[in-house]
Amino acid sequence: QVQLVESGGGYVQPGGSLRLSCAASGRSFSSYTMGWFRQAPGKEREFVATISWSRVIAYYADSVKGRFTMSRDNAKNTVSLQMNSLKPEDTAVYYCAAGRSYGGSIYSTDYYDYWGQGTQVTVSS
């Protein structure tokens, strides 16, 4: 069992930056693939970024590539999402997720077994 709690969301003007954090409780955190997803009102939850347990490789959605950076600290059971050059289109509730690397697509919500409650990010002038 893994419990995830996101923090760091808020209101920011276009071009600004925010850093989201996800604190995990429960053992075996380091064995999970971690992901960030976001969901805007009226839209499907979409993939943002993911990183493997080994931290060797990370993947990003095309919409955020070059602007967002995901990292994890297995010793502290945390993952983060540094968001730079924010755009109004980035406005959404951001969710942290954890899943095992036993099959399926790491870009799909179906891969992940555990989810945080989300943190709101609003980008507006």
TADAVEN-V394398 format. One record per pair of residues at least 12 apart in sequence whose ideal C-beta (glycine too) atoms are under 10 Angstrom apart, sorted by the first residue. I is the first residue (numbers start at 1). J is the second residue. Records with the same first field share a line. If there is no record, write none. Layout:
I->J  J
This chain:
1->25  26  27  28  113  114
2->24  25  26  27  28  29  31  32  34  77  97  98  99  113  114  115  116
3->23  24  25  26  98  114  115  116  117
4->22  23  24  25  26  29  32  34  77  78  79  95  96  97  98  112  114  115  116  117  118
5->21  22  23  24  25  96  116  117  118  119
6->20  21  22  23  36  79  81  93  94  95  96  115  116  117  118  119  120
7->19  20  21  22  23  96  116  119
8->20  21  22  80  81  82  83  94  119  121
9->21  83  92  93  94  118  119  120  121  122
10->119  120  121  122  123
11->91  120  121  122  123  124
12->83  86  90  91  121  122  123  124
13->86  88  122  123  124  125
14->85  86  87  88  89  90  123  124  125
15->84  85  86  87  123  125
16->83  84  85  86  123
17->67  82  83  84  85  86
18->81  82  83  84  86  90  94  119  121  122  123
19->69  80  81  82  83  84
20->36  38  48  68  70  79  80  81  82  83  94  95  96  119  121
21->73  78  79  80  81  82  96  119
22->34  35  36  70  72  77  78  79  80  81  94  95  96  97  98  116  119
23->76  77  78  79  96  116
24->72  74  76  77  78  79  96  98  114  116
25->77
26->77  98  114
27->77
28->53  98  100
29->53  72  73  74  75  76  77  78  79  98
30->53  54  55  72  73  74  75  77
31->53  54  74  98  100  101
32->52  53  72  74  79  97  98  99  100  101  112  113  114
33->50  51  52  53  54  72  97  98  99  100  101  102  106  111  112
34->49  50  51  52  53  55  58  70  71  72  74  78  79  80  81  96  97  98  99  106  112  114
35->47  48  49  50  51  59  70  79  95  96  97  98  99  106  107  108  109  111  112  115
36->48  49  50  51  60  61  64  68  70  79  80  81  83  94  95  96  97  116
37->49  50  61  92  93  94  95  96  97  107  108  109  112  115  116  118
38->61  63  64  81  90  91  92  93  94  95  118  119  121
39->92  93  94  95  109  118
40->89  90  91  92  93  121
41->91  92  93
43->92
44->109
45->92  93  95  97  108  109  115  118
46->61  63  92  107  109
47->59  60  61  63  64  97  105  106  107  108  109  111
48->60  61  63  64  68  70  81  83  90  92  94  95  97  107
49->61  64  65  68  69  70  71  79  81  83  107
50->70  79  97  99  105  106  107  111  112
51->69  70  71  72  79  81  106
52->72  101  106
53->72  74  98  100  101
54->72  74  101
55->70  71  72  73  74  79
58->70  71  72
59->106  107
61->107
63->87  89  90
64->81  83  84  85  86  87  89  90
66->84  85
67->82  83  84  85  86  87  90
68->81  82  83  84  85  86  90
69->81  82  83  84
70->82  83
78->96
79->96  97  98
80->96
81->94  96  119  121
83->121  123
86->121  122  123  124
87->123
88->122  123  124  125
89->123
90->121  122  123
91->120  121  122  123  124
92->118  119  120  121  122  123
93->117  118  119  120  121  122
94->116  118  119  120  121
95->109  112  115  116  117  118  119
96->112  114  115  116  117  118  119
97->109  111  112  113  114  115  116
98->111  112  113  114  115  116
99->111  112  113  114  115
100->112  113  114
